């Protein structure tokens, strides 16, 4: 009987060992799964926190844009009111853009005419200066021609005198 009990005890021990091994394997799988779920939870928490930060940023931007829009609308209203008053003032005084445009065009034409007159006067002055320079150059050329002619006459006289001297010398030498 002892053998049977020992055999049963060994079988029960082996069954318990098998049961422990199966539970250990199952627990290991559970731990891996828990770790995966924990990682996914951290990722989701991070994404949720980023999304909440983005929502806050968007809320601030919406508030800024709303304020900016309100300011722009207020300025538009102010400018519109001012434009109406300026138009009324312009009609009251009788000055219109068309009248000012005609005056501007007339002033441009007058300026263009004045520029043309100045350009013509400058051309005339240039021609007068050129004529004066030509007259001076002509007088200088006449003076130089006269001096050249007198120098040539003196040279001719010396050449004649030298030729006469050479002729006298040749007669003496013969």
C-alpha positions as CSV (number, residue, x, y, z in Angstrom):
1,X,0.0,0.0,0.0
2,X,2.9,2.1,0.6
3,X,3.8,1.9,-3.0
4,X,0.4,2.9,-4.2
5,X,0.4,5.9,-1.9
6,X,3.9,6.8,-3.0
7,X,2.9,6.4,-6.6
8,X,-0.2,8.5,-6.0
9,X,1.9,11.0,-4.2
10,X,4.4,11.2,-7.1
11,X,1.5,11.5,-9.6
12,X,-0.1,14.2,-7.6
13,X,3.2,16.0,-7.3
14,X,3.8,15.7,-11.0
15,X,0.2,16.9,-11.7
16,X,0.8,19.9,-9.4
17,X,4.1,20.6,-11.2
18,X,2.3,20.5,-14.5
19,X,-0.4,22.7,-13.1
20,X,2.2,25.2,-11.8
21,X,4.0,25.2,-15.2
22,X,0.7,25.8,-17.1
23,X,-0.2,28.6,-14.6
24,X,3.3,30.1,-14.9
25,X,3.0,30.1,-18.7
26,X,-0.5,31.6,-18.5
27,X,0.7,34.3,-16.0
28,X,3.7,35.1,-18.2
29,X,1.3,35.6,-21.2
30,X,-1.0,37.8,-18.9
31,X,2.0,39.9,-17.8
32,X,3.1,40.4,-21.5
33,X,-0.5,41.4,-22.4
34,X,-0.7,43.7,-19.3
35,X,2.5,45.3,-20.3
36,X,1.3,45.8,-23.9
37,X,-2.0,47.3,-22.6
38,X,0.0,49.6,-20.2
39,X,2.2,50.8,-23.2
40,X,-0.9,51.4,-25.3
41,X,-2.5,53.2,-22.3
42,X,0.6,55.5,-22.0
43,X,0.5,56.2,-25.7
44,X,-3.2,57.0,-25.6
45,X,-2.7,59.2,-22.5
46,X,0.1,61.1,-24.3
47,X,-2.0,61.5,-27.4
48,X,-4.9,62.7,-25.3
49,X,-2.7,65.2,-23.5
50,X,-1.4,66.5,-26.8
51,X,-4.9,66.8,-28.1
52,X,-6.0,68.7,-25.0
53,X,-3.0,71.1,-25.4
54,X,-3.9,71.5,-29.1
55,X,-7.5,72.2,-28.1
56,X,-6.3,74.9,-25.7
57,X,-4.1,76.4,-28.3
58,X,-7.0,76.5,-30.8
59,X,-9.2,78.1,-28.2
60,X,-6.6,80.8,-27.6
61,X,-6.3,81.3,-31.4
62,X,-10.0,81.5,-31.8
63,X,-10.2,84.1,-29.0
64,X,-7.4,86.1,-30.6
65,X,-9.0,86.0,-34.0
66,X,-12.4,87.0,-32.5
67,X,-10.8,90.0,-30.8
68,X,-9.0,90.8,-34.0
69,X,-12.2,90.6,-36.0
70,X,-14.0,92.8,-33.5
71,X,-11.2,95.4,-33.7
72,X,-11.2,95.2,-37.5
73,X,-15.0,95.7,-37.6
74,X,-14.7,98.7,-35.2
75,X,-12.0,100.2,-37.4
76,X,-14.1,99.6,-40.5
77,X,-17.1,101.3,-39.0
78,X,-14.9,104.2,-37.9
79,X,-13.3,104.5,-41.4
80,X,-16.7,104.2,-43.1
81,X,-18.1,107.0,-40.9
82,X,-15.0,109.1,-41.6
83,X,-15.4,108.4,-45.4
84,X,-19.0,109.5,-45.3
85,X,-18.0,112.7,-43.5
86,X,-15.1,113.4,-46.0
87,X,-17.4,112.8,-49.0
88,X,-19.9,115.2,-47.5
89,X,-17.2,117.8,-46.8
90,X,-15.9,117.4,-50.4
91,X,-19.4,117.9,-51.9
92,X,-19.9,120.8,-49.5
93,X,-16.7,122.6,-50.6
94,X,-17.3,121.9,-54.3
95,X,-13.9,120.3,-54.9
96,X,-14.2,117.0,-56.6
97,X,-11.6,114.6,-57.7
98,X,-12.3,115.4,-61.3
99,X,-11.6,119.1,-60.8
100,X,-8.3,118.3,-59.1
101,X,-7.5,115.8,-61.8
102,X,-8.0,118.5,-64.5
103,X,-5.8,120.9,-62.5
104,X,-3.2,118.2,-62.2
105,X,-3.3,117.5,-65.9
106,X,-3.0,121.3,-66.7
107,X,0.0,121.5,-64.4
108,X,1.6,118.6,-66.1
109,X,1.1,120.2,-69.5
110,X,2.6,123.5,-68.3
111,X,5.6,121.6,-66.8
112,X,6.1,119.7,-70.1
113,X,6.0,123.0,-72.0
114,X,8.4,124.6,-69.6
115,X,10.8,121.7,-70.0
116,X,10.6,121.9,-73.8
117,X,11.3,125.7,-73.6
118,X,14.3,125.1,-71.3
119,X,15.6,122.3,-73.6
120,X,15.3,124.7,-76.7
121,X,17.0,127.5,-74.8
122,X,19.8,125.1,-73.8
123,X,20.2,124.0,-77.4
124,X,20.3,127.6,-78.5
125,X,23.0,128.4,-75.9
126,X,25.0,125.4,-77.0
127,X,24.8,126.5,-80.7
128,X,25.9,130.0,-79.7
129,X,28.8,128.6,-77.7
130,X,29.8,126.4,-80.6
131,X,29.6,129.3,-83.1
132,X,31.8,131.4,-80.8
133,X,34.3,128.5,-80.5
134,X,34.3,128.2,-84.3
135,X,34.9,131.9,-84.7
136,X,37.8,131.9,-82.3
137,X,39.3,128.8,-84.0
138,X,38.9,130.6,-87.4
139,X,40.7,133.7,-86.2
140,X,43.4,131.5,-84.7
141,X,43.8,129.7,-88.0
142,X,44.0,133.0,-89.9
143,X,46.7,134.2,-87.5
144,X,48.6,130.9,-87.8
145,X,48.4,131.1,-91.6
146,X,49.7,134.6,-91.6
147,X,52.6,133.6,-89.4
148,X,53.3,130.6,-91.6
149,X,53.3,132.7,-94.7
150,X,55.7,135.2,-93.2
151,X,58.0,132.4,-92.0
152,X,58.0,130.9,-95.5
153,X,58.8,134.3,-97.1
154,X,61.7,134.7,-94.7
155,X,62.9,131.2,-95.5
156,X,62.6,131.9,-99.3
157,X,64.6,135.1,-98.8
158,X,67.4,133.3,-96.9
159,X,67.4,130.5,-99.5
160,X,67.8,133.1,-102.3
161,X,70.6,134.8,-100.3
162,X,72.3,131.4,-99.7
163,X,71.9,130.5,-103.4
164,X,73.5,133.8,-104.4
165,X,76.3,133.2,-101.9
166,X,76.8,129.6,-103.3
167,X,76.9,131.1,-106.8
168,X,79.5,133.7,-105.8
169,X,81.5,131.0,-104.1
170,X,81.4,128.7,-107.1
171,X,82.6,131.6,-109.3
172,X,85.5,132.2,-107.0
173,X,86.5,128.6,-106.7
174,X,86.6,128.2,-110.5
